[in-house]
Amino acid sequence: MRNRAFFIATSVVLMMGAGAVSTRAAQIVWSGLIIAENVEQPAPIPPELSQIEQTLKELFGYNQFQIIGQSRNTLKTGEEDWLASSKYFSLAVDAQGESESGYAVNLKLYKEKDLLLETNTKLSRQSPLVVKGPLVGNGQLLLVLVTDDEHPNESQHRTRRHSNVVVSAVRRFTHAVRGLLP
């Protein structure tokens, strides 16, 4: 009887765990081409950069950040490609796979048709990716990629809520099984 109750409890926990793993939602990645510069009267920070404003100011020493090109894309498989472009610059992003902590990406920065930079890097779910580009006019070009983990949305809240429901169900089931045992 004891082995049978343990087997049932283990089977239920494994089935619930398998359901929880498959609920990972697609992620939205915002990509931007930013001109950073120091001006006497800086414009307000664009909303897309408000979460990382202080970090940008501290790292690069500029007081104004202007978006000149951007793209917002949904990663479903972790292997999508997209382009953020402005009048003169383009950022080609090639997502090359997903891991627990983020995405492997290949970045290519073009000025018109000339390749200026190519690099392979990792886009983390926990922090933005910022790459310092070439000097442009009186400022600096920055390449910024941010996952939706920087701005939690409803699907993430649903996943957390689902996880709490699973944990509660397992606890209740474990207590019930213990009550059946002599």
N, C-alpha and C positions, 0 to 999 in steps of 0.2 A: 504493500500500500504506500509506504513511504517513497519508494523509488518511482512509483507511478505518479504521485503528486509532484515530485521534483521534476520528472520528465515533462509533465504538462506545464508547469510554471516556466521551465526553461524554454519550451517551444513558444509559448505566448510572448515571452520577453524578446526572443529572437525575431518573431514576426513583427512585433511592434517596432523594434529597432530598425528593421529593414524598411518599414514604411516611413520612418522619420528621416532616414538618409536620403530617400528619393524625393524629398520635398524641397530641395535646394532651388531657389527661384533664379530666373535669369537676372543678370546684373546689367545695369546701365553704366556706361563709361562716357564721361564728358572729356573731350579733348580740346585744348585751346592753344592758339598761337597768341602770345602776349607780348606787347611792347612795354618794357619797364623803363621808366625814366624819372629823373628828378626835375620837378617844376615848382614854381613859386606858389601857384594855387592848384594843388592836385584835385582832380575830379574824384567823386566818390568811387569806391571800389565796386566793380561789377558784382552782382549777386552770386555768380558762379564761383567767385574767388573769395567771398567773405569769410568762409571757414578757415582759409589759410592765409589771410591778409597779413597777420603779424609775422608769421613764419617767412613769407616772401620778403617783407620789409627787413627783417633781421638778417636773412641769408644774403640778400643781394644789395641792400642799401639804397633802394629806390623808394620814392614816395607815391608814385602813380603807376597803375597797371591798367593797360587798355587792351581789350580783346580785339584782335584784328581778323581772326578766323577761328571757327569752332565747329564741333561736330558732337552729336549725342547719339550713341549707338547701344543697342541691346546685345549682350553676349549671351547666346543660348548654348552654344557648343564649346565656346572658348577658342574657336579657330576662325573667327570672322576677320574681315579686312575693312578698313574705312579710310577716309581722307578728310582732314581738316585743312581748309585752304583760305588764303587771303589773296590780295591783288598780286603780290610778288612771291609769297612763300606758300609751301604746301607741306603738310605733315602726313605721310602715309604710315598707317599703323596696321601691322599684320600680326594678329593674335595667333600664337602657335601652340596653344594648349593650356589646360587648366590644372592647377594643383590645389591643395587645401588652403594655401596662403595667398594665391592669386593667379596671375596669368603670365606666361612667357610671351614677350612681344618683341617684334622687330620694328624699329622706328627708322624712317628715312625722311630727312629734311631736304626739301628742294627749294632753290631760289630760281624761279621760273622753271627751266628744264635741267638746270645743273644740280647734281647731287652734292650737298654740302656735308651731310653727316649721315652715317648709318651705324646703328648700334643695336645689339640684342640686350634686353634687360628684363626685369621682372616688375610687373604692375601689381602691387600689393592691395589686398582688400582693406587693410587697416590704415594706409597712409597714401597721400598723393605722390605721384611721380613728377618731379620737376627737373628739366634738363636745360642747362644754360646754353643758349645758342649764340650766334654771332652778334657783334655790335651793329646796331642799326641807328643811323642818325646820331642823336644825343643819348641813345638808350641801348638796351639789350633785348634781344629776342629770347623769350622763355617758352619752352614747350611744357605744357601741363596736362596730365591725365589724372582724373579722379574717378574712383568707382562710387557707386551709389551707397556704399558703406559709410561714406563721409556724410551722407544725408539720409538717414534711415527712412524707409518708406513702409507702406502698409504690409507688403509681402513679407518683410523681415519681421514685423511685429507678429504676423500670423504664424511664421515659422517658430518664433520663440514661444508663443502661446501653445502651439501644437506640441512642442517639446515638453512644456510643463504639464500638459494633459497626459502625455505618455508616462512621464515620471510618476505622476499621481496614480495613474492606473496600475502601474507595476507595483507600487507600494501597497495599494488596496488589495491587489491580487495576492501578493506575498503574505499579507496578514491573513487573508481568507484561507490560503493553503496551510499556513501554520496552525490555524484553528482546526483544520481537518486531521492534522497529525496527532497521534496519541502522546 
